[in-house]
Amino acid sequence: MRCDVLIVGGGPAGSSAAHACAAAGLDTVLVERKSEIGVPVSCSGAIGSYLIPLLPFKVPKELLTWKIESLDFYADHLAIRRSGGPWTSYAIDRTAFDLWLSRRAVDAGARLLLNTGLVDLDIGRDHMATKAVVDREGQREEIEFKVLIGADGTDSTVLERLGERDSSARVGRAVVYEYSGVNLTAPHSDQLYFGDFSPGGYAHVFPLSEDRANVGVGTIVESADINECFRMFLEIPAVREQLKGAVKVREKSGRVPFGHLSDRIQYGNVLLAGDAASQNIKPLVEGFLPAVICGDIAGKTAAAHLRKEAPLERYERNIALKLGPVFRESDRIIGLLERISDAPSDAGHLLIAGLCSNLLSADDVEELGGGGREAVERRFREWSKSRLKQGFLGLYEGAAIAYLHLRGWANSKIYKL
């Protein structure tokens, strides 16, 4: 089999890349090792409203299943609510959304091959790949291509075959279950909890409806017993009360890249997108919409290259033109969270809560990191009591989102992203 572009991985990044390539008239093949798109789900199902205007399409209303109006942050006896701006989001049916993305790619002309996993790559000098060996329903087949897009997740086979995976990169782990029959205290608020039960991370109760929620805990600490962390979280009185009489519906546990899995996201004629490229936004590790946006850019970059309009080396620049401000801040936070996680202190989970709620900037965490618990709690109390500080932070966040949207729109027009 031959094609212009081979895309490995049928998740949000892969399907978005496939649509962009096929819509540009390229012979596009999308391979997915699973037998069904979007199954099993390993995602909390949350998408930030502030990223929706950056998408290359209008989201069908039926895919946005529940509105989240605020985030509640709990750390010990402290409770903070953030609402409006970047703190609004939607719950989505992840399986339905993934299916919609893949059908969109197929409708544009991409060929989708299920039950087809990448086995090996023929790679020459300077990471120039020419042929893939895949296992298609138990049979080995070869696919020749001009450009390869690796969108095959945290445990990317493409990245492994390139020999460029950083084995020291930190990977987050999460245990998540969907519950039905929950008695939510605030059905339109995402609840985030910080403490010893979530070392280097956070736990959450994320509403899916009036009486359904995803409940989970995540950590970047390798030595942590994630299942024990989840058990401890369920023992918190506020959580236990909301889950009284509730029933587990299905598991949504998974792994997500926290550090960078490789030094670059473009090698020779290979582009990496989505989790394979660590394209999520810290500290909350939001990955679904960034994967869609970056997958689309990968596909458009491949199309421009094959039309001889621009080199593939423009890919990293193109990503920066669209999501540069959030990815730069995200990269800075990686190191901070890793240091907090590796050097536990009585203020550690408060610092993480401050970063996640944006009450503490990266500079604040650097300043307060050695100051102990009292200094961090004082900063939280000062913010809670000051309407001026709350208003100023809200205005700043609103301006940052407006800048991100304007910048993304302008660059999309200028650079055809």
N, C-alpha and C positions, 0 to 999 in steps of 0.2 A: 504494500500500500504506500502511496505517496501523497504528500500534502504540502501546502505552504507553511502552515503553522500547526504544530502539535501541542496541545495543552493537556497537562497531566493534573487531574484533580477536578471534580465536578462540584466543588463548593461555591461560595459566593464569588471568590476571586476568579476561579477557573471559568465559571459560566459567564461572568462579566467580560473576561478577556475573549472568550469564544464569540460572544455577540459582537464585540467591537471588530474582531478580525473578519468574521463572516459578513457583517454589514459593510465592510470596506471591499468586499468582493474577493476575499482570499479563500482558498480551499482550506478549510479549518476542520481539524479532528480533535474532539474532546474525549479523553478517556477517563473513566471512573472505575476504581477497583470494586466498589460495592455494587450490589444488584439493584439498589434503589436510591435515588437522589434524596438527600436530606434525612436519611435513616441510618443509624440511630442519631438522635439529637445529643450534642454535647456542648450546650450553650444555654446561658440563662434566658435568652430571648429578649434582650433589651437593646433598643437602638436610641441614641441620643437625637433629639429633635434638631439640634443645631447643625448636625451633619447632613440632614435631608436635603437642604438646598444645593449641596455640592454633588448630589447624585446625577448620573447621566440620564435619568428618566424620572417620570412622575410616579410615585409609589401608589399603587391601587389602594383605595381606602380599606378594602376588605382584608388587606394584609396587616393593617395596624389594628390589633385586636383590643388594646386597652391603653388608656391614657394615664401616664404617670406625671403628676403635677409637682412633685417635690422629692427630695431625698432627706431622710432622717438619719443622723449620725449619732451613734451611741458608743461612748467610751467611759467605762466605770459609771460614775454618777453624772457625767456630763451628757447633755443632749442638745444637738444643734439641728435646726431644720433649714435647708436651703431650697429655695423655690424660684421659678421663673428662669429665663435665659438658658444656660447650659444644664440646668437641673430638671428640665422637663424631658420626658422620653416616652416611648411607646413599648408595650409588650407586643411581640410578634409571634405568629405560628411559624417557627423556624422551618419546619418541613415544607409547609405550603410556600413560604418565601423562596426556599431553595429550588423547589419545583418550578415556580414561576420564572425564576432566573434562567434555569436550564431550558425551559420551553421557549423563552425569549431568544436564546442562542440558537436553538434548533429552527425556529421560525425564520431567523435571519439567514439560515443556510448551513449552519455548523452540523457536522456529523457527530452524534453522541454514541459512544460505545461503552455500555455498562458491563460489569463483570470483567473489566479489562484493567489489569494492573501493570505498572512499569516493572520490568525485570532488570534490564541493563541498557546502557547507552554506549554507542561508539563515539568516543571523544578524541579529537586530534589535538594539534598544537593550539595554544592560546584558548583552550576551552571551547573549541569549535566542534559542536556535536552534529552528526549527520544522520544517525539512524538509531531508532529505539527498538528494543526487543520487549514485547508485551506478552502477558499471559491473558488470552481472551477465552474465557470459559474453558480453561484447561488446555488450550492449544497455544503453542508459541507462534507469534507472528512478528513480522518486521514492518516498521513504519519509517519511511524516509521523509525528512522535513528540511525546511530552510531555517526556521526559527522554532525554538522550544520555549514554552512558558511553564515553569514549575509552580503549580498552585496546589501542591499535595500535602499541605499541613505541617504541623510541628515536627512530625517524623518523616520529613520529606525524603523520598527515594531519589528524586532528582538531585538534591543537595548532597546526599551520600555518594551518588555516582560521580558527581563533580569532584569529590574529595575535598570540599571546602567547608564542611560543617565544623563549627567550633564546639568541640566536646565539652568545653568549660562553660558554655552559655547556660544561664539559669533558665529552667523551665518551671512554670507554675503548675500546681496540681489542684484540682477542685473536686469535691464530692458534692453533687447537687441532685436533689430529688424534687419532682413535682408532686405537690400534695393537693388533694381536693377536700372540701368540707372544712376549710380553715376559717377561723374567726378573726379576721384582720382588724387591728385597731385603727388603721388608716388605709383603706383599700386603694387609694390613689397615690400612696407614698412608698417609695422604695426604702427599705430599712437596712442600714449598714451598721454592723457591730464590730468593735475592735477590742481585743483582749488576748489573754494567753491561749484561748481556743483557736486563734488564727495568727500564729507567728509569722510576721512578715507579710501579712495579708489582711483579709477581712472576711466576715461572714455576712450573709444577707437573707432577707425575706423579701422576695420580689413578686408583687401581685401580678397575676395574670387575668383576674376577674374579681368579682366580689368575694368569691369563696375558693379561689384556686391561687396557688403561689409556688414559685420555685424557691426552695430553701437549701442553702448550701454554705460551704466554707472553703476558702482557698488559701494556699500558702506557697511561698517560694523557698521555704526552709526544707532542704532535702531530708534532714534527719527527723522531721516531724511525722508523727503517725497521723495521717490525714483522717482516717476513720475514727480515731480517738478524738481528734479535734472536732469532728462533726458531732460525736456523742456529747462532748462537753458543751457545745453550742446549744444543743437541744435541751440541756438542763437549765439554761438561763430562764428565770421565771417568766419574763415577758414573752419569750419565744414559746415556752411550754404551754402557756395559757392560750396563745393563738392557734396552736396545733392540737389542742385537746379535742379528741374525737375525729381528727383529720385522718385521711388515708393516703398512703403513698401510691401514686399512680404509675410513675416510671422514673428510671434513673437517667440523669443527664450529665454525669460526671465526665471529666476530660482533662486534657493537658493543653497548655497554651504557652507559647514562647514569651519569656519575660526579657531576657537579654537578647542580643543579636545572635542569631544562629550562624551567621557568616559575616565576613568583612564587607561584602558588597551584595548588591541585589541584581547585578548584571555581570555575567561571565561569558565572553565570546558572543555566541548567538543564543545564549540562554538568559531568560529573564525570570526572576523569582517574584511571586506575588502572594499576598495574604499572609497566613501564618508561616509559610515557608520563608518569607522575607521579614518576619517579625513586625509586620505592619499593623500593630495595635497601639492604642493610646493609653499610656500610664498616667496616673496610678490606678485607675479603675480597670485597666486592661480591656478597653473597648475595641473589639476587632471586626464585628460584622460589617458595618458600613465602611470603615476604612478598607476592608478587603474588596468590597464592591467597587469603590472609587479607584483603588490602585490596580485592580484587575482590568478595569476599563482602560486605564492609562497604559497598562502593559500591552493590551491588544492594539490600541491606537499607535503606540510606539513601534510595534512590530509591523503594522501596516505601512507606516511612514517609511520605515527602513526598506521594506520590500518594494515600495514605489520609488526607492532611491531618493527620497526627500530629506532624510535625516538618519544619522547612525543610531544604532541601538544604545550607544553610550549616553544618549540623551535621556534615557529612562529615569535615571536617578534625579536629573535636573527636573524632568517633567513631574515627578512625584513631589519634589520640593516646591514647585510652582503652585501646586494645588493644596498640599497639606503641610508645607514646610514649617509654619509657626507651631502647630500642635506637635509635630514629630520632634522638633528641636527641644521643646520643653519636656516632652516625654522622655527623650534620651537623657536629659539631665537628671530626671527623677529616678531613672534606673539605678544609677550609682548610689544615690541617697538611700533608697529603699534597701538596697543590698547591704549597705553599711549598717543601717538600723537593725536589719535582720541578723547580721553576723555578730553584732555586739549588743546583745539584749540589755535593756535598762528599764527602770521603773517608769520611764517616760516614753519608751519605744512605741507602744501602740497609740499613745496620744499624738505623737509626732506623725504617725501614719494617718491617723484620723484627720489631723490638721491639713496634711497634704491633699487627702482625698476630698475634703470639703472646701479646699482652696482658702481656708482661713490662715494657713501658713504657706508662704511661698518657699521655693527652694532655698532662697537666701535666709529666710526665717529659720528653717530647719537647721541650716549650717550654724546659725548663731545660737539657737536654743539647744542644740543636740547635747552639749556638755553641761547645760544648766540645770538638769534635773527636772523632776515632775512638777514642782511648784511653779517654776517659770512658765512652763507650757500651760498649766491650768490657769495661771493669771492672764495669759494672752487670750485664752478662750473666754474667760469671764469679761474681760475688757470689751471684746467684740460683742458679746451677748447684750451688754448694757448700753452700747453706743449705737443709736439710730444713725448717727452721722457715718460711722465706719461701715455699718451695714449698707447704707445707701450708696456710699462711695464705691464699695466693692461691687455692688450690683451694677452700677454705671460702668465701671471698668470692664466687668465681664461682658456686658452688653456691647460695649465699644469693640472689644476684642473679637466677638462673634461677627459684628458688622464688618470689621476689617477682613476677617477670614473669608466671609461671603463675597465681598467686593473684590478682593484679591483673586479668589478662585474664579469668579465670573470673568474678570478682565483677562486673566491668563488663559482661560479656556477659549476666549474669543481670539486672542492674539496668537496663541500657540496651537490652536485647534485640539485642545485636550478634552 
